[in-house]
Amino acid sequence: MKKKGYIYKIVINNLIYVGSCVDLQGRKITHNFRLKDNERNHKLYQKCRENNINKIELILIEEYDYNDIIELRQKEQHYINELKANLN
């Protein structure tokens, strides 16, 4: 039985981050917690802080039915390449 996943992007000025998850709302909460936590030095959070962004919004690209997590990650990689995501 296929599972439902989500491919999303986060846009900061002209920079793009692409991610995937199985719980879109939960992922948004995690991103915002990590942003406020200030312990993560990932490019995404650094750019948010540099631009005084204190709340991350996820933009849904695609709801995707997948068989296993590898398939979901491959779809994510497709969009990373297609959108030329530069914050991943």
Summary of the structure (lengths in Angstrom):
residues: 88
radius of gyration: 13.1
end to end distance: 29.9
largest distance: 43.0
contacts: 235
relative contact order: 0.29
helix: 41%
strand: 28%
